[in-house]
């Protein structure tokens, strides 16, 4: 019989995790003739006492990834999907508390929005997929500590005026003209970290929190007379911190979706801030974290890692 014990080698196992990624689950809740849709993409990642499966191939501590997939669908029925955050909390708690070798669970969720289609009939069961942002949630649990980070991506916003960009450093390679009236547009990718802990405080209303945070970041974008996209970013984050006590940290990644005035003079036409070229690349990329005073940053700098 082969010896599967870990031999003395210069290579040792580092951080590791495993799970089932992108489990697509759609939950229909039937309230009489009125139906409600929750459409999620759920990724499960587990870590813990997994050295032997790497060193010797022993699966004695391995919960199959197929089982994690089945758990997602079973929990959609057993617990329903009240919110992405609450669903993720149920899953993370289950994996850590039901399997001794599993010490940490991370649940990542994307939520896709559906809008109800008004019909002349009695039923309210027709929907169209909205072209709005994708809602995000990541729930991490290690048996004692929770971390809930929510967010969004693909939220495209634009101010057609009330934006300037001038007074910047110029060197021999600078060709960009100063702008005292420009379009400001970006595609918001943002994450915000809750200060909720299971023992310390009441659980937030996850649905209300998301809608309110989205409202505040949009209002800050619209209300800020912008001299730089950095200034707008800070105002968006600060407004969330100031209005939502459950949030300690906000991180944004904002690509500057440049709009350049088209030169119409060759055609004998004057372009009075009316016709623009929307350039998709290259683009300026503005990123920053806004924190509640006294708190530490925990959201990764690269939001693609969250």
N, C-alpha and C positions, 0 to 999 in steps of 0.2 A: 504494500500500500504506500502510495506516495506521501512524502512528508511535506505538509502544507504550512509548517511553522515559518514565521518571518525570519529569514536569514540575516546575518549581519551584513548590511549593504550601506553604501554612502548615500543612498536616496531614501528619504523618509516622506511619509504622507503629510500633506498640508491640508488647508481648508478644503472641504468637500461637501457636496450636497447632491441630492437627486430628487426626482419627482416626475410628475406628468404635467407637461406644458400645454396651454391653450385648449382647455376643455370648454367647448362651446355648449352652453346650456341656456335654453329659453324656457322660462316659467310663465305659464298662463294662469292667472287667478280669475276664476269665474264668479262674479258677484251678480248672480241672476243673469240677465241679458247683457250686462255690462262686463266687459273683460278688461284685464290689466296685464301688461307685458313687462317682464324684466328679461333683458337680453345681455348675458354676460360671457366673457372670455376669461376663464379661471386657470391660473397656473399655480401648481403646488410644488413647493421645494422643501425638502426635509433634510436635517443633519443631526448628527449625534454620534453614537458608538458604532461607527461604520468602518473601523480600521481593517477588520478581518476580511470583509468582502473585497477590499482592495488588495490586501496582501496575499490571501490564500484562496479567494473566490468563495468563501463560505457565506451562504445567504441566510444564516441563522438569525440575523438581526434586521433583515431586509423586508420591509412591507412592500409588496410589488407595486410598481407604478400603476398597473391596471387597477389595483384595489383603490388607489387614491382617486383615480378617475371615477370609479363606481361610487365612491363616497360623495363626490361632488353632486352627482345626479340624485343619489338617495337623500342627501341633505336638502336639495331643492324641494323635494316632496315632503320630507319630515319636518323641516323648519320653515319652509317657504323662503322667499327672498325679500325681506323687508327693505334692505339696502345692501349695497356692495360691501360696506364696512361690517355690518352685522353678520352677513353671510360668511365673510372671511374670518370673523372672530369665532363663529361656531366651528369652522373647519380647523383653524389653528389649535383651538383648545382640544378638539377631539384627537388630533394626531399626536400631540404632546402627552396628553393624559392617558391615552389608551395603549400606547406602545412605549414600553420602558426604554428601549435603546434610542428612541427619538427624543432629542433634547431641545430641538428648535424647529419651528415651522414658520415658513414665510409664504403667505398667500398673496399673489398679485392678481388684480381683477381690472379688466376693462369693461365698461358698461356702454352699450349703444342705445341711443334714444329712438323711440318710436312715437309718432304723433297720431292721435286719433283722427280718422276721417269721418267727418259728419255725414250721416246718411239720412234718407227720408224714412227708413224703416224703424222698427222698434229696437233692434239690436244695436249695441255699441261694441262691435267686434272687428272693425276694419281699421287698419293702421298703415301709415307710410313711414319709411325710415327717414328720419330727419337728417339734414345735411349740417348738423351742428357738431360741436366738439365731442370728443370721446372722454367720458368720465373715468377716473382712475382711482384705485385704492390699493394699498399694500399694508397687510397686517402681519406683524411678526410677534411670536410668543415663544418664550424659552422656559415656560413652567412657572416663572415668577414675575416676569416683566413683559408688559405689552408695549408695542409701538405701532401707532396707527398713523399712516401718512396717506392723505388723499390728494387728488389733483385733477388736472385735465390736460388735454393736448388738442391741437388742430383747431383752436379757437381763433379765427381770423377776424381782426378788427382794423378799422381805419378811421382817421380823422382827416377830412378833406382840407382843413385849415387849422389855425391856432397852433402851428408848429413852425419852429425856426431852427436853424443850425448855422452858427457863425461864431467868430472869435476863437477858432481852433488853431492849433499849431500848424504852421506852414513851413515846408522846406522845399528844396529844388524839385522834388517829385510830386508836389501837391498841384493838382489841376482842378479839384472840386471847387466850384464857385460857392460863395456864401449864399445861404437861403434865408430870407426873412418871411417867407410864406410858402410852406411846402405841405405835401401830403405826408402823413405819418401812418404807416401801416405795419402790422406785425402779425405773426401767427403764434399765439400764446401757448407755451408749454410751462405749466406751473405745478408745484407740489406744496402742500402745507401739512405741518406736523401738529397733531393734537397733543395736549398735555394731560389727556385722560389716563388714569390708572384705575384698575378694577376696584381697588379697595378705597381709593382716596376721594372719589367724586362720582356723581351721577353720570351715567352714560349720556353722551350728547345725542341730540336728535340729528342723526346723520343726514337725512334727506333735507331738513331745513338748513342745516349748516352748509351743505353744498350750495344750495340755491342762494343763500345769503352771501357766501364768499364770492360766488360768481357775480352776483349783483354788485358787490362793492368793488371788485377789480374792474368791472366794466364801467362803473360810474367814475372811478378814479381815472381811467383812461380817457373818458369823454370830458371830464371836468378840468383836467390839467392842461394849462397853456404850456406847451412843451418847448423847452430850449434844447433838449436832448432826450433821446430814448432812455438814457440812464435815469434822468429825472422822473420820467413817466413810470418806469419800473419801480423806483423807490416809492412813489406815491401810491401805486397799486398795492404793494406789500404793506406799507404803513397803514393804509386805510383798513386792510383786513385785520392787522394786529390791533388797531385802535377800536374796532367795532365787534370783534369776535374774541371773547375771553378764552375760548377753548383752544385757541391757536397760539403757539409760541414761536413758530418759524415758518417762513414762506420763502421759496426759491423759485425764480423765474428764469427761463431761457427764451429770449425774444430776438428772433431774426428780424432785421430791418428790411422789410419788403420795399425796396427802393422804387420810387416813381420819378422818372426823369422827364422834364419838359421836352417836348419834341420841337426841333427847329423847323418852323414852317415858313421861314423867310424865303427859301428858294422857290416857294410857290406863291409868293406875294401875299402871304397871310400873316397876321399877328397872332401869336399864341399868348393870350392873357391868362395864364394859369388855368387853361381849359383842357388841353390835350397832352396826355402823358404816355410814356412808354413804361409799362410794368415789367421790370427786370426780375427774373427769378433767381439768377446767380451771376456772379458771386454776390454775397450779401454780408452786411455787417451782422455780427452776432453779439448781443448784449446779454450778460448773465450776472446775476447777483442774488445774495440771500439777505432778507430783511428779518431781524430777530426782535422779539420782545426783550427789553432791557434786562440784563442779568441772565439771559438764557444762552445756551451753547448751540452751535450749529451741528446738526446730525444728518441732514439730508445731503446725499452725495453731490459733489460739484457737477458730475456728469449725470444729468437726469435720465439718460438712457440706461443707467445702471439701477434705476428704481422703477 
